[in-house]
Amino acid sequence: MKIMNDDTLLFIGDSITDAGRIKSEPADLGRGFPLLVSAYLQANMPEKRLTLLNRGVDGDTLSDVKSRWEEDCLDINPDIVTLLIGINDTWRNQDNNQLVTDEELEAFESDYRFLLKSLHQRTDARVILMEPFVLPYPKDRMNWRRDLDLRIQIVRKMAKEYQTELIPLDGLLNAQGIKNGFSYYTGEDGVHPTVAGQGYIAKVWIDAVIDKKAL
């Protein structure tokens, strides 16, 4: 993906993106992968004078992101948008002992399409979609797959339909967890990244997006 001079890069999603950012300070990037990506880009591309923004909000579902899409995305008119969302939709069903319904999945797809369609219509943004993920530690997280896998398929469908970049984060993180231990990347809940997890997400973003030969 080509990164141009003066590009604005927006990261938006839930707590994984939020990573403790101070929301009263619009330029704060938090302590997660958006900060790490920013550090890499600004160290390696100082001449481009990039602006990087974090609009992750902890606890958000897809519909929550949709409700603030105008202010937190479209009004910014970003050049590159990275979206990571969906695990809280699954998590809430699990907390309520509910199975995902066809109607819920249809709404999920409709809301996701709304985000991408509005971006396409109102901006020239290049888009990077990241799969929501869960790692099987603790073991009961395996039960989440019946819900989350269906949402991941929708994200992949949207990436194909809108010709976006897709980072298959669920598979990549699970593969790393098999090699090095699941809790190494997501601690005690299978979702919230440790420092290593955030670092790995930043790494796969950089590997997917940046042509290092051009640096």
C-alpha positions in Angstrom: 0.0 0.0 0.0 1.4 3.4 -1.0 1.8 5.8 1.9 1.9 9.4 0.6 3.2 12.6 2.0 1.0 14.2 4.7 -1.3 11.2 4.9 -3.6 10.9 7.9 -3.8 7.3 9.2 -6.8 6.4 11.4 -7.0 3.4 13.7 -10.5 2.7 14.9 -12.2 -0.2 16.8 -12.5 -1.4 20.4 -10.3 -1.8 23.4 -7.6 -3.6 21.5 -7.1 -0.4 19.4 -7.9 1.9 22.3 -5.1 0.5 24.5 -5.6 3.0 27.2 -5.6 6.2 25.2 -6.6 9.4 26.9 -9.8 10.3 25.0 -9.7 13.9 26.1 -6.4 14.3 24.1 -7.3 13.7 20.4 -3.6 13.1 19.5 -3.0 10.4 22.1 -2.3 7.0 20.5 -2.6 4.9 23.6 -0.1 2.2 24.5 -0.9 -0.4 21.9 -0.3 -1.3 18.2 -1.3 2.2 16.8 1.5 3.7 18.9 4.0 1.1 17.8 3.0 1.5 14.1 3.3 5.2 14.5 6.8 4.9 16.0 7.9 2.7 13.1 6.5 4.9 10.4 7.7 8.2 11.9 11.2 6.8 12.4 11.4 5.3 8.9 9.5 7.9 6.9 10.2 11.3 8.6 10.0 13.1 5.2 6.3 12.1 4.8 5.1 14.1 7.9 2.3 11.6 8.7 -0.5 12.2 11.1 -1.7 9.1 13.0 -4.9 9.1 15.0 -6.5 6.5 17.4 -10.2 6.4 17.7 -10.6 3.0 19.5 -13.1 2.9 22.3 -13.0 0.1 24.9 -16.1 -2.1 25.0 -17.4 -1.1 21.6 -19.4 -3.4 19.4 -19.7 -2.9 15.6 -23.0 -1.0 16.1 -21.2 1.3 18.6 -18.6 2.1 16.0 -21.3 2.8 13.4 -23.0 5.2 15.8 -19.8 7.4 16.0 -18.5 6.8 12.5 -19.4 10.2 11.3 -17.5 12.1 13.9 -14.7 9.7 14.5 -14.0 8.7 10.9 -15.8 10.5 8.1 -15.4 14.0 9.5 -11.6 13.4 9.8 -11.4 12.4 6.1 -8.5 10.0 6.6 -6.3 8.7 3.9 -5.8 5.3 5.4 -8.3 3.6 7.8 -7.5 0.5 9.9 -10.6 -1.2 11.4 -10.5 -3.9 14.0 -13.9 -4.7 15.5 -16.2 -7.6 16.3 -15.0 -9.5 19.4 -17.3 -7.6 21.8 -20.3 -8.7 19.7 -19.3 -12.2 20.4 -18.3 -11.6 24.0 -21.7 -10.1 24.9 -23.5 -13.2 23.5 -21.2 -15.4 25.6 -21.9 -13.4 28.7 -25.6 -13.8 28.1 -25.4 -17.4 27.2 -26.9 -16.6 23.8 -26.2 -18.3 20.5 -25.7 -15.9 17.5 -28.8 -15.7 15.3 -29.2 -15.3 11.6 -30.8 -11.9 12.2 -27.8 -10.8 14.3 -25.4 -11.9 11.6 -27.4 -10.1 8.9 -27.3 -6.9 11.0 -23.5 -7.3 11.5 -22.9 -7.6 7.8 -25.3 -4.7 7.1 -23.5 -2.4 9.6 -20.0 -3.4 8.4 -21.1 -2.7 4.8 -22.4 0.7 5.9 -19.0 1.6 7.2 -17.2 0.6 4.1 -19.8 2.0 1.7 -19.8 5.4 3.4 -16.0 5.5 3.3 -16.0 4.7 -0.4 -18.6 7.3 -1.2 -17.3 10.1 0.9 -13.5 9.7 1.0 -10.6 8.3 -1.0 -9.4 6.3 2.0 -7.4 3.1 1.5 -8.8 0.6 3.9 -7.2 -2.2 6.1 -9.5 -4.6 7.7 -8.2 -6.8 10.6 -10.0 -9.9 11.7 -11.3 -10.0 15.2 -9.7 -12.8 17.2 -9.8 -15.0 20.3 -7.1 -17.4 21.6 -8.1 -20.6 23.4 -6.8 -19.6 26.9 -8.8 -20.0 29.1 -10.2 -23.1 27.4 -13.8 -21.9 27.5 -12.8 -19.5 24.7 -13.1 -22.4 22.3 -16.9 -22.1 22.8 -16.7 -18.6 21.3 -15.6 -19.9 17.9 -19.1 -20.8 16.9 -20.0 -17.1 17.0 -16.7 -15.4 16.1 -15.9 -17.6 13.1 -19.1 -16.5 11.4 -18.2 -12.8 12.0 -14.7 -13.4 10.6 -16.2 -14.8 7.5 -18.3 -11.6 7.1 -15.1 -9.5 7.5 -13.4 -11.5 4.8 -16.5 -11.1 2.5 -16.4 -7.4 3.0 -12.7 -7.2 2.2 -13.3 -9.0 -1.0 -16.4 -7.0 -1.9 -14.7 -3.6 -1.3 -11.2 -4.7 -2.3 -9.5 -3.7 0.9 -6.4 -5.0 2.5 -7.1 -7.9 4.9 -5.0 -8.9 7.8 -6.0 -12.4 8.9 -5.2 -11.6 12.5 -7.2 -14.5 14.1 -5.2 -17.2 12.3 -1.9 -15.4 12.7 -2.2 -14.8 16.4 -3.4 -18.4 17.0 -0.4 -19.7 15.1 1.9 -17.7 17.3 0.1 -18.8 20.4 0.6 -22.5 19.4 4.3 -21.9 19.1 4.9 -19.6 22.1 1.9 -20.0 24.4 -1.5 -18.4 24.1 -1.2 -16.3 27.3 2.0 -14.8 26.0 0.0 -12.8 23.5 -3.4 -12.3 25.2 -2.8 -12.8 29.0 -5.6 -14.4 31.0 -8.7 -13.7 28.8 -7.7 -14.7 25.3 -8.6 -11.3 23.9 -6.7 -8.3 25.3 -3.1 -8.3 24.0 -0.1 -8.2 26.2 2.9 -6.1 25.2 4.0 -9.0 23.1 0.5 -9.3 21.5 0.4 -5.6 20.7 3.9 -5.8 19.3 2.9 -8.7 17.1 -0.2 -6.9 15.8 2.0 -3.9 14.9 4.4 -6.2 13.2 1.8 -7.9 11.0 0.3 -4.5 10.1 3.7 -3.2 9.0 4.5 -6.4 7.1 1.2 -6.3 5.3 1.1 -2.6 4.5 4.7 -1.3 4.1 6.9 -2.0 1.2 10.2 -2.2 3.1 12.2 -2.2 -0.1 11.0 1.3 -0.7 12.3 2.6 2.6 
